[in-house]
Structures are given as structure tokens and as C-alpha cells.
Amino acid sequence: MRFIRVVNRHRMILIGAVVVAVFLGVVKHRQSPKVYQSSAKLMVRQIQADQTTHGGAQNLRLISSYSQLLLSDNVLIASVENLKTRPPELKGLSHPSQWPDAVRKMLSLTSAEKDSVISITCRSQNAESTVDLIRSVITESSRFMEDFQRNDALETARQLDSKREQVEERLFSLEREVLKARKESGDLAISAESDETHPLVQRVNHLNEKLSTIRSKRIELESLLTSVQSLMQTGADLTIAIQKAESILGEGVTAKLPVQDADVNAEIHKLNTELGTMETELASIRRHFGAGHSEVIRRLTQIDAHRKLITTAQNELRDRVRNGVRDPEIGNWLISAISTELVSTQQYELALQADYDSVEQKAMVLSDRIANIQLAEREANTLRELHSSLLNRLNSISIEPGSGGFRVAAITEPLVPSYPSEPVLSRILAMFVFTGVALSLAVIYVIDLMDDRLRSPEEVREELGLPVLGIIRRIPDDEVNQGRIYVHHFPQTPHAECFRTLKTALTLAPMETKCFAITSSEASEGKTTTTVNLAASYAQTGKRTLLIDADMRRPGLSRLLEVRGHGGLSEILRAESDIPEMCRERIVSTEVPLLDVLPCGPRILNAGMLLSMPTLSDILDWAVSEYDQVIVDCPPTLPVSDAAIVGRFVDAMLFLMNPDKTHRRSVVRAVDQLQSMGLKIVGIVANTSLAKENDSYGYQYGYGYGYSSDYSYGHDDDLDEEVSHQTSPSSLERVSTEGKAA
């Protein structure tokens, strides 16, 4: 915002720069050569064998490739050679190698990858040349692509045919090898498509199953033999062993036991014989009668009854055995039977193992042959598919013109332009105006950096956001030297009217101004002179006015009015007696009726701490009750904090500055400092009434962020020093204590 205000103040520089820029832009437009422009749009497609187009990355690569082709040296040289009239840009270029670079500067390409469209634009000083060059480039690029596609098709066909011959030769050789291997292997179940198993493999599987079964039986017999022998040695019951033997050797074991139950065995034998006879007769009858014939049914009933009798007899025999078998004869017979069966089983196992090993060896050899044949068949199938694919690709290749997979079509034809495209006056003016504005803003910025002053009331209002209540004109030197209070000695001059105008503005201000303080940012800005004459203006209107000199460090007001030896504010702040009485004793009347002044009093070392005491508030309350107007003259804001301390006890503060002398940064910093403490600033006074720099009025503050070396203690007259030394120690101690409490 501030820079905008600065630009507004220097707007004539900006306006002048814009005017000059417009003039230079018009001159540039008239002197620039006329350039014409024409354009055309091309649609590029890559047609595949299935008459569909690739999208995405394929289109992007296609557009990029064709764009490079359009700007290639071969196409551009051929295009220029076919032109009847060459463009002015090619004049003086006799060698063809110089043409491509010049033509590329005339051409520009833009592409829309989504739509596979290329826009080609030509710019030239000759209107007809733009169209001729675009058409020639399109024609030559299409011709180049036709030749390229035809040569590429021929080369592709040659390579495919060579590859086909190699595949065909390998396929024939492989088929012969497969046929020979089949004959050697017996041509049995070795095809990859067949689910049958070779007989030799089946035999291996069968022998393996039988060998596993006989091994299990041998292991069981060995275990049973060991168990029976152990039972015989201990004389234990052989029933469990007999049952185990029956499960291994068959149910006939129980019948063969040498027991005393011969009658039961004979009965079982007899029943079995009769059962066999009856089943034979039943089979004979069934040849002549059906299943529902009465004779067949009767015979079946008899057979079922005999079977039940046999089962009952066998169960009876088993029950007898289960009751306990400990007969050594039975045990020996059982061991003999198991041993005989074990020997037979072992011999059978050895025979099976030998047969299995022989057959397994033959099966492994056969398996290797079958695996090789299957691999060869798979390779042959792959070669057949490859051979078929190569034949299809060879049949799909065509070398006829326009038969390639690359298509280019002109969507829009180039037209001869009727007016030049460049130079564009609006574009030139915009560029020049932008440059002019940028340069003018840079100049304004530099001027603002170099001139750090507030030159006008408008600048003051814009920078500080406070109203300018008055402007004090410069007072002539001869009139200043004739009296201490200017408005009293020269009441009818325009300069005195400035102070009365300031008094009126303060009276009409929206905030209370019965008791206000005056301060500035730095020294030597005419604050003391302005304060005295403003107070005199109030007194001239019939108001009892009190001036308080609160600058106890460099009391310029007291020196100006020559009241330094009368005591003052510093004594009252340190006193313990009645404040109103002490104020009345130290107030001095001036030559202006109704205008009194309270001097600063003797200089002290702790002015800031003394002013921060509540006593100052009591003094100001008494002054407001006794006078119509109270004005406090404070030190500058930046060097010390006294003004901010006094500002807490008054209604408002009036800030004084010299626009021609005070730096902007100092004023802004001082105002911000006061406002940050919550103090009310009624407005700004622009003071230009200073006399010469060595005038006896005012301060000798140094400029900077604090006091300079010449603004320090110990530079006042001897009278102040004597009064200060006469101050009692108890009084100083009370001031220090009250200051800390405040």
C-alpha cells in the first residue's frame, strides 16, 4: 500500500514513461518488416493389420516421428528445389546445405497427440511463399514416406522368407528324428496327446505293488513268529497269537489246530461237504428254472441253513480256543506253520525284487526315450506355428503405392494470407508500455529510497494514518529575534495565524484535548517554539493556560522563557509536602496575560523514573482543575521514553515534525512506538518555522536511535547543578523508592 501511495505522488513520471513507450511502440511498428503467416492441419494415422489404430504412447511416438520427418534436411531441401519462386528469406543462400536451417526458422509445428493432428505454420515476408512452402513440404514428406514404406516392405519380405526357409529346414529334420525315435521305442503310448501308459511302465507299477504287499506280509510273519516263541517260553496264552495267525494265514488255521475237539472239526468238515453238494445242485437247477421257482427257493433256504450251522460250529470252536490255549503241541505246530509260510514269503519276495529291478531298468531307458520324443514333438509344433505365422506375414505384405500402414491426410489446406500477421501493434504497444511502466516504477522506487522525507501533508496523512492539524510556516529571522513569544509580538501576521489555526483544529478534534502533551521524533524540529506560541494562542482567547516543561534533561522551554532559576516540576515530584501549594509557589507568569508556566526545575539524574511516579498524575489533575488548558512540553520520543511516560497521564498527544528535515523512518518509528503503548495521538503538526541551524532555541539532540554524546547529563548551567546538589539525601532516597513502587 505504501508503494502505491509513492507511485501516486510521482504519477507524472509514470504517465511520461507510458507516453514515451507508446510513441516508441508506434515507431517500432512502422519500421518493422511485414510478415505473413499461413497454416495447414495434417491428420496422421498408423493403420495396423486389423485396420485399427494404436492410441496413447503409440500416437505420441507417431506424431513425434512425423514432426521430425517434416523438418528433416532431405525433405526441406527437396521442398525448396520444387518451389518455382523461393521466399525472400532464402535469398543469398545458394548452397542447398544452407536451406534447412533457414526454412526451419520459417516453419513451426504444433501437435495434438489426442487427435493425432499436426499443425504446420509458415511465416514469410512474401504471402504466396507461405502457401507454396507448406504444400511442397507436405508433398515431399508424403513421397519420402511412400518410398520408405515400399523399401521397408521389400526388406521385411526378404528377411521373413529367409527366416521361413530356416524354420522349414529345421522342422523337416526334427520330424524325421521323431519318426525314427518312435520306431525304436515301439511306437506305444509315447505321443504327447495320448493318455495311455506304456505296457512296460504298467508292469513296473504292478510289480511294485506286489512287492510292497509281500514285504508287509513278511514283516508281519517275522513279528508273529517272534511273538509266539516268546509266549511259548513263558507258557502264556496263545489265543491272541492264533487270532493274529488266522488274519495273516487265513481262517483255516483254527481248523487245522491239533486240539481235542475232533468231533467239532469233523462236523464242520461234513457240513462244508454237504454245502458244496447243495450249491452244485442249485447251479444245475438254475439252468432250467428262474429265481422265483419254488425248487430254487427251497434249495437256497437249505444252503442258508447249512451256512448258519457251519458258522455256529466255527464260533464254538473259536470259543473253545479263546478260553485259553497253552498246549505246547499247539504252540510248536503254530511256530512250524508260521516258519513255513515265512520261508515261502521270503523266497517269493526275492523273486519279485529281481524281476522288478530288471523291468525298472528297462522302463527308465524307455522313459528317457519317451521324454526326448515329447520334447522333439513340442519343438516341432512350435516350428509349425512359426512357419505358419511367417507365411501369413509374407502374404500380408504389399508393396503397392498407398498400401503401407502409414496414412497422412490434410484436414485444412493453406490459404494465401490477405494481411500480415506481424508486427502486431497491440502486442508491440503492450510490450513497450510494460517495459516503460517497469522502468518508471524502478525509477520511482530509487527516488523514494534516496529522498526519505515527508514532503507534503498528503504524504504525512498517507504514511502515518493521522490527520495534519496544522502547518506552521517559517518565521522570518528578524521577527524571531525580536521576541520570545511570536504570536504576542506579531499577532496580525500570517505566521501567527498558523498557530491560531492549529489551536482551532485541536479544539474541534473528536477527542478530549484539555490536557495534552507535545512531542516529536527527534531534536531541533521547533517543538519548543511551537509549544510556546500554541499556548499563547489559547491564552489570547481568554483561557487560563498552563505550560508545563516536562523535559528535565534539556529544558529548552524553561531557557526560552528565562525561568530556569525559579524551581519547578522536578522539585514537586520529589517533595513530601502539599502538591497544590508547591505548584502555586513555582508557577511563573509570562508576558502573555492568562499564560503561566511551570518550569522543569533543577536537572536530576533519574528523570524517567521520577516522571513515572503517581505524583505526576496528581500534578496534572490539579492543573486541569485550576486552568482551562494544560499543555505539557515533552522530550523527543526516539531518544528517551519520557514522552511515553507522560502520555499515560494526559488526554492526548500532539506529534510535531518538520517535513523538510525529519526522516520518514524516524517519524514512522516514533508514532508506532507511541501507538503500541496505547497512547492517543490527536494529530500531526507540520512545522517549517525553524530558523538557522545554530539558533539558540531548540535542542541539541543527536540524530539516531538514541541520545548522542552531546545529549547527556552535566551540560546545564551552574545554577541547576547547585540546586541539584542541595537536594537532601533523604529526598533522593524517597524518590528512588517511589519510582520503584511505580
SEKE-592337 format. One record per residue (C-alpha): x, y, z. Coordinates in steps of 0.001 Angstrom, whole numbers, plus 524288, in hexadecimal, padded with zeros to 5 digits. Layout:
# residues N
XYZ/...
//
This chain:
# residues 742
800008000080000/80AC38098F8031F/81170807897F60B/8046B80A0D7EF49/803B4817147F666/811A581A1E7F243/80E3F816F97E428/8025881FC07E518/80AE382B077E9BA/8141B829127DE43/80987825A67D476/80EAB82F7F7CA9C/81AE48272E7C912/8124981B657C66E/809B2822D47BCD2/8158A828307B5AF/81B8481AAC7B4A8/80ED98152E7AF06/80E018201B7A4F8/81C1581E047A0B3/819E280F547A015/80DE68110079763/8156881A0178E50/820DE8109978D46/817688054E78B0C/810F880C3877F9B/81E4B80F4E779C0/8226E8011B77B82/815FE7FC66774DB/8182A805177690D/8266A8012C76772/824887F26C7693A/823967EA2575CB0/816557E41F75980/8156A7D57B75BCE/80A847CCDA75654/806087C00075BFE/7FECD7B434756AB/7FBE37A6FC75CC2/7F68579974759E1/7F25478DD576214/7F64E77FC375F79/7F0357738076526/7F9FB768897670E/7F5BF75A5F76914/7FCC974D5A76A34/7F3A4742D1764EA/7F66A7352876A12/7F32172818763CC/7E5D2727D976A87/7E2D5735A676593/7E30373B6777327/7EB9C7460B77871/7F45B745F378427/7F2137505C78E59/7F95E756657999B/808137550C798E5/8075574F9278AFD/800C875C1278609/80A8E7645078D73/8161575D6B78710/80F7175E31779CB/80D2476CD877AC4/81B0876F1177F7D/820C07670177460/818E776DCE769C8/81C1D77B3D76F7F/82A917780C76E95/828747735D760A2/821F67803075CAD/82DC1787E176196/8383B77E7375CC7/842E97834B753A9/83F3E77A477485A/830FC77E7374848/8341178CEB7499C/83E6278CDD73EDB/835447859473597/82A3878EF77390C/8326679AFE735C6/836FD794F8728FE/828E279306724B0/825137A1377275A/8233A7A9C471B6A/826107B6277231C/82E7D7B5B172F2F/82AEA7BD9973B5B/832437CA5473E28/8384B7C3DB74A21/840147BAB17412B/8460E7C557738DF/854C97C4D47393E/854D07B66673D32/859CF7AF7E73117/85E577A298736F5/8539E798BA73A72/85A137959474787/8568B7A36174BFE/8480F7A1F17490A/84364798F775432/8472B7A23775F46/840DD7ADC97586F/834627A63E7558F/833667A11D76392/8332C7AF367683C/8278C7B19175F3C/820127A55776360/81A0E7A1C277062/8130E7953D77437/80913792D177ECE/802B0785D378188/7F684780BE78844/7FA4C7730478C73/7EC6D76F9279068/7E725771D9782A8/7F3C376E6177B48/7F39677BA57748F/7FF75783D0770DB/7FE257925676E04/808B5797B6764FF/80A5F7A67876441/813067AE4675B10/817177BC7575CF3/81D317C444751FB/81E447D20874CBA/817937CD5074048/809657C8F474184/809A37BF1E7363A/816237B8DE73B3B/80F6A7B488747CA/805837AC3774057/80F347A6FB7364B/818E77A2BB740A3/80E9C79BBC748FF/809407944073D4C/816D57909D738AD/81AB878B9F7462D/80E4B7835A7473B/8105577DA973999/81E9A77A4773BB3/81C257745E7491B/8115F76BB474372/81A3A7678573849/8251F76479741D1/81BDA75C2B74A06/8170B754A173DFB/824F27516A739F9/8289874DF2747BE/81CE1744FC7499A/81F2173E1973C8B/82D8573BB173F5F/82A427379774D27/8200F72DE87481C/829BD727E773E86/8342872679748DF/82A63720C075267/825B4716CB7484C/8339D712A374558/836C2710AA753B4/82A1E709407563C/82C4F7001C74AB0/83A216FD2D74F29/835346FA5675CCC/82A4D6F1B375743/8341C6E95B74FCC/83C4C6E75275BF7/830636E370763F4/82B986DA3E7596A/838A86D34375875/839796D1977671E/82B656CCA2767AC/82DBF6C20675D7E/83A076BD777647A/833166BCF17718D/8278F6B53E76C3E/830CC6AAF2766C8/8376F6A99B77400/82A536A7F377AE3/825F369D7477160/83288695CD77349/83183696B07821C/82396691B0781D2/8277B685C477A1C/83280682A678383/8296D683E578F40/81EB267B5E789E1/815C1686CF786DB/80D9B683F679303/806E568E9E79AD5/811A469898798C3/809E96A3427924F/8082E6AF7D79A54/7F9896AF9979736/7F75F6A15F79BD6/7F30469DEC7A9C3/7F6D768F6D7A8B5/8023D6899B7B055/80CBB681347AA47/80B50672957ADF1/818F0672537B36E/8158867D747BC7C/80903676897C067/810CA66A537C3B8/81A276721A7CC2F/80EBD677D17D3B3/8087F66A567D577/815246641C7DA5D/8174266F6D7E39D/809D866D8F7E9A9/80BC365ED57EB47/81950660DC7F0F6/813FB66A727FAF0/8093C660CA7FEC2/8124F6551F80073/81BE765D588085A/8111A66143811A1/80D03652FF8131F/81B2064EBD815C6/81CA6658FD8204A/80FFF654BD826C2/8141B6466282668/821466498082C6F/81AAB6513083720/810AC646648398A/81B2863BD183A1C/822C1643808442A/81664645A684C2B/812926371384C2F/8203F632F185024/81FF463C8E85B5A/812A56379E85FD7/8176D6296B85F5C/822F062C8D867E6/81A666330A87236/80F386292A87126/8057C6340486E4B/7F8796331486753/7F9BD6317485882/7EC24635FA85538/7F0176439985065/7FB2663DCA84858/7F1C3633E884238/7E85063EF283EC2/7F37F646D7838AF/7F7D763AC583102/7E9F0638E082C50/7E9B9647078270A/7F69A644BF81FCF/7F5C26366981BA2/7E71163583819E3/7DB4C6306982177/7DF6C6221981F79/7E9CC6235B829F7/7E03E6210E834E4/7DAFA614CF82E73/7E88460F4182CC2/7EC55610BC83B04/7EF706037584194/7E506604D484C3C/7DC3A5FAC185338/7D02B5FFEC84C77/7D0F95F67D8410F/7C24E5F48484125/7C01E602F383EB3/7C9FC602FA833AA/7C3B95F6EF82DB0/7B6695FD2882EA6/7BB6B6097A82810/7C1BE6016381D67/7B5445F9E181B25/7AD0D6062181A6A/7B68860C3F810AE/7B5AB600078081A/7A6E7600298084E/7A6D660ED68057E/7AF4A60CAB7F97D/7A618602027F47E/79A2760A777F6A2/7A02A6162E7EF7D/7A38560D387E3E4/7959F6083B7E328/790496163E7E419/798C161A7D7D8C5/7938860F217D0B8/78550612587D3ED/7870E620CF7D090/78A2261D127C2A9/77C0C618927C122/77450621077CADF/773E162F587CE19/77710635E57DAEB/768CF635CE7DF37/766B6627137DD8A/762E661FE47E9E2/76D91615BC7E87A/777FD620427E71A/772BB627437F30B/7728E61A977FAFC/78096617877F754/784F8625587FAFB/77E6B623E680828/7859C6171D80AB9/792A261D28806C8/79083628AB81020/78D5961F3381B25/799E761746818C2/7A1FA623BF81897/79C46627BD825AC/79F8561A4282B21/7AD8661B6682633/7AECC6290A82C2C/7A9656242B83913/7B2F9618C18395D/7BE796218283609/7BA9562B4B8408F/7B9BC6202484A4D/7C74661BA784685/7CC9162991847C0/7C64B62B27854EC/7CD2061EF485988/7D9E76246D85495/7D77B631AE85AE7/7D58862B75867FD/7E41E629C48682D/7EE046227586004/7FA9461E9B866F7/7FCFF6115B8610E/80B646102C85CD5/80749607AA85182/7FEAA6127C84C3C/809A261C6084E39/81388613FB84704/809F5611B783C08/807616205983B28/815F96237A83AC5/817EE6195A83020/80CAE61EAD82804/8115662CB882963/81F746291882625/81B44621A4819F7/8131362D2281567/81E3C636AD81875/8281662F0881053/81E9462E6A80508/81BF263CEE80608/82A726405F8065F/82D406385A7FA40/821E563EA87F33C/826B164C327F734/8344E6498E7F1D5/82EA4645197E4F6/825F9651177E3F6/8315365A357E749/839D66547D7DC87/82EE56557B7D2AF/82BD66637E7D6EF/839FE668027D5B1/83AF96628C7C7F8/82E47668907C35B/83134675977CA14/83E22676ED7C2DC/83767674B47B5DF/82CA867E797B9A0/83694689177BCE3/83D1A687AF7AFB6/82FD66882B7A93C/82BF2694277B14C/837D569BBC7AC9F/834756987E79E92/8265769C807A07E/82A676A9857A6CB/8337F6AC8E79B75/828D56A949791B9/81F206B221798CA/828D46BD6879909/82B486BB8078AA7/81CA96BB61787E1/81A8A6C80C78F7F/825A86CE8B78830/81FE86C9A377B69/812996CF5577EF1/818F36DC6478224/820146DC5B77529/813616D94A76E11/80CAC6E4F377481/8183F6EDBB77169/818716E90C7636E/809EF6EBCA76211/80B976F95D7680E/816A96FCA975EBF/80E6B6F87675333/8031E700FF757D9/80C0170CCA75974/811D870AB274C0E/8044D70A1C74621/8003E716B774D21/80BB071ECC747FB/808617279B73C7D/81169730C173502/806C1737A372D5F/80621746A172ECD/7FD7774A8B73A31/7FD7F73CEF73FE8/8063D7404174B70/8015D741817595F/8045075011759CA/7F9B7759E5755E6/7FA88768BD754DF/7EEE7771377510E/7EDAF7800875047/7E255784A8758AC/7E3C979302754EA/7EAEE7985A74924/7F3ED7A43A74A3E/7EE3E7B1187454E/7F5487BD317406B/7F47F7C74E74B86/7EE1F7D44B74807/7F4B87DC28752C3/8016D7DAD775A6A/8018A7D3C276771/80D047DB9076C8A/810077E5497719F/803F37E64277A46/802477F41F77F25/7FB287F02C78B90/805AF7E64B78F1A/810AA7F01978CAD/8099F7FA987946C/807287F11D79F9F/8157B7ED3F79FEE/81A627FB4E79F78/81057800157A94E/813B57F4EC7B283/8221E7F8257B14F/81F6D8069B7B34D/817188041E7BF45/8214D7FAF87C4FE/82C36804D77C2D4/8241C810047C846/820AB8080F7D455/82F10805007D62B/832628137E7D4F9/827B3817077DEB1/82CC380CBC7E811/83AA1812167E71B/835B181FFC7E90D/82E1781B907F4F1/83A3F8151A7FA96/842B38210E7F837/838B282B0E7FD41/834AF8260E80AB2/82C93831ED80E42/81E4D835148102B/81CFB84069806D3/80E7B8438C807B6/802DB84255810DC/7FD2383843807BC/8092E82FBD8095E/808308314481813/7F9F482CFE81848/7FC7C8218880F20/8089481CDC8165E/8040D81E5C82477/7F55481D4182329/7F3A18294A82BDC/7ED95836868289A/7F6468426C82669/7F06C84C8382FA7/7F904857C682BA6/804A085C8C823D7/80DA28664E82A60/813F786F4582068/822148735E8214A/8238C87F9A829C6/82CD488A19824A2/8399488AE182C22/8383B8995482F68/82AD98974383578/82F5488B8283D42/83A38893548439A/830E389E30847DE/8292589633851C1/8289288930858AF/819F88871D85641/8176E88A0F847F9/8087F88A8284826/808F78948685320/811E989DEA84C0B/80CCF89B9C83E25/7FE918979F83FCB/7FA1689C5A8326F/803DB89521829DE/8005E88916821B5/80A498817B829B2/802ED8845083654/7F6668802682FAF/7FC7D872A082DCB/7FCE1870A883C8C/7EEDE8755683E34/7EA9086BF98337A/7F16C860E183A95/7EA89864D984739/7DD648649884049/7E01E8571583A8E/7E382851E484809/7D724857CA84DBF/7CEC98513884351/7D5EF8442584454/7CD368384384723/7D4C9834DA85385/7D6B383C408603F/7E2008462285F65/7E0D884E0786BF5/7EDA48480C87075/7F6D384382865CE/8056A8419D863F8/80DDD8458B85876/8192383D1E853BA/8210783A7584776/8297982FA384209/8369E8367C84307/83CC684309847A1/83DA6850278408D/8301A84F3C83A7E/82ACB85BD6840BA/822AE8551684B22/8257385F0B855D4/8225886ADF84D48/815CD8647E8487B/811B0860D28565D/8138D86EB085BC0/80C578756585097/8013D86B63850D4/7FF8586DAA85F76/7FF9187C6285D21/7F4D987A93852E5/7EC5E873D685D1E/7EF1B87EC7866E6/7EB968894C85CE4/7DDE88836985BE9/7DBA8885A686A7D/7DF188782486F70/7E7BA876A887B44/7F2CB86E84875B4/7FDB28675587CB8/80A3F8631F8760D/81188857EB87CCE/81FB18557D87915/820F8846A387ABE/82E44845EA8740F/836DA8451C88011/842A4840E587828/843E884C4B86E83/8399585633872BA/838A985EC786691/82B7F8649586A83/830B98697587783/83C8F86F8D870EA/83430875E286667/82B6A87C618707C/8372287F0C87994/831368781E88577/83C2D86EBB888AC/83F10873C789654/8315E8734089BA7/8307E864DE89F33/8265685C50898C4/8210284EE48956D/82C97846D589A1E/82B7984CB48A7DA/81CE284A1F8A893/81E9183BFF8A45F/82881839EA8AF45/82166841B08B9B6/81A2183C068C548/811F8848198C854/8051084CCD8C29D/8059D84BBB8B3AA/7FBEF856C18B04D/80316860308B91E/8104585CD08B331/80AA385E4C8A575/8055D86BDD8A87B/8127E86FEE8AE0B/81A1686BA88A1EA/810D986FE289705/8160F87BE788FE8/80DCC8859488846/812208898D87AA7/810F7896138730E/804A68908786CD1/7F8B88928787562/7F24F885EB87A5A/7FE5E87DF78766B/80610877BE88187/8116886E698810A/81621863C288A40/824EE8629A887E3/82BD0855A7887E7/83362858BD89428/841278541D89753/846A7849A588E90/846E883BEE89473/84D7082F2E890D4/84143826A38914E/8376082E8588975/830AE822AB88360/82E8681C0B89070/829CD828C989688/81FB682B1D88BC5/81A5D81D5988D2C/816488202189B47/807B78222C89E7D/80AFD82FFA8A307/80AE48349A894D7/7FCB983055893A0/7F9498384B89FD1/8001B8444389A38/7F8BE8432C88D59/7EBBF841108945D/7EE0784D8089C40/7F1F48550A88FFE/7E5B1850C3888A4/7DD4E855128940F/7E3D78627D894BF/7E5ED865AD8864A/7DDBD8656987A02/7E8BF85FA9871D4/7F4B7857C8875C4/7FFDE8554D86C2A/80B8884C9D86F95/8185384E378682E/81ED3840B586759/82C2683C238626E/82D25835B285500/827B2827E185437/833088207A84E1F/83E588249F85701/837518223F86403/82AA581C618690C/8267F8285E870F0/81C0782C4686704/815C781ECD8679D/8159981F7A87684/80F0882CDD87694/805818285E86C04/7FF3181EEB8759B/7FA4582A5A87E12/7F54B833DB873AB/7E92E8339B86B0E/7F0908332785E2F/7FD98835CC857C3/800E283F1684CB7/80BFE83A7784409/8148D844CC83DAA/81D728429A83204/8250284A3F827DA/821C3844B181A49/82E2E84A5081453/8374D8456581EEC/831E183965825A8/8346382C2381F9D/8286C8242081C62/82D708182982370/82F8981FF782FE6/821C98259682FBB/81B7D8187682CE8/82366811DF83795/8200581C568418B/8116581C1C83E8F/8111F80D3983EB3/8181A80D4884BBF/80DEF8163E851E6/8025780F1484BFC/807AF801E28502A/806EC806AA85E47/7F88C80A0385CB4/7FA8F818C485CAA/7F104821798555C/7F6DA82A6884AFC/7ED818355F84767/7F4DE8390383B0C/8012E83DE483462/806DD84B9B8339C/80F8184E45827DF/819548586182C78/8214386059822B4/823D486BE982BD2/831E38689282F4F/83C078730882E25/84A6D86FFE82BE6/8507F863A1830CD/8586C86B0283B38/84C8487204840B3/84C92872EA84F7C/83F0A86CC38509D/83CA185E6185001/844D48527085391/8520684D418504B/84DD783F0684F88/855BC83646846DD/84EE582F0683BD9/84DD98206383CEC/8473B815FF844CC/84ADE81C06851EF/851E98274F85817/85E9882BB18521C/86A4882F1585A58/8667D83D6785BAE/8592483A2386177/85D44835E186EF2/85D9583A5987CD6/866B9844FE881A5/8652684F4A876D4/85BA9858A387D9D/85EDA8655688456/864C686644891CD/8581786A298982A/851CB85D20894E1/85D6A855DB89A3C/85CEE85D5A8A6F9/84E8285AAE8A8CC/8507E84C708A5A5/85B7E84B2F8AF98/8535C851BB8BA17/8493D846DF8B928/8494783F438C5D9/84D47830EA8C5C3/8407582D3B8CC14/8390C833C18C10F/840B082C418B6AC/83E9C81FAE8BE1A/82FDB8223E8BE6A/82FA4824E98AFD0/836FE8185E8ACFB/82DC6810878B59C/8218A816758AF9D/826E4814618A1F0/828F8806068A48B/81B47805098AA27/815AF80B6C89E0A/
//
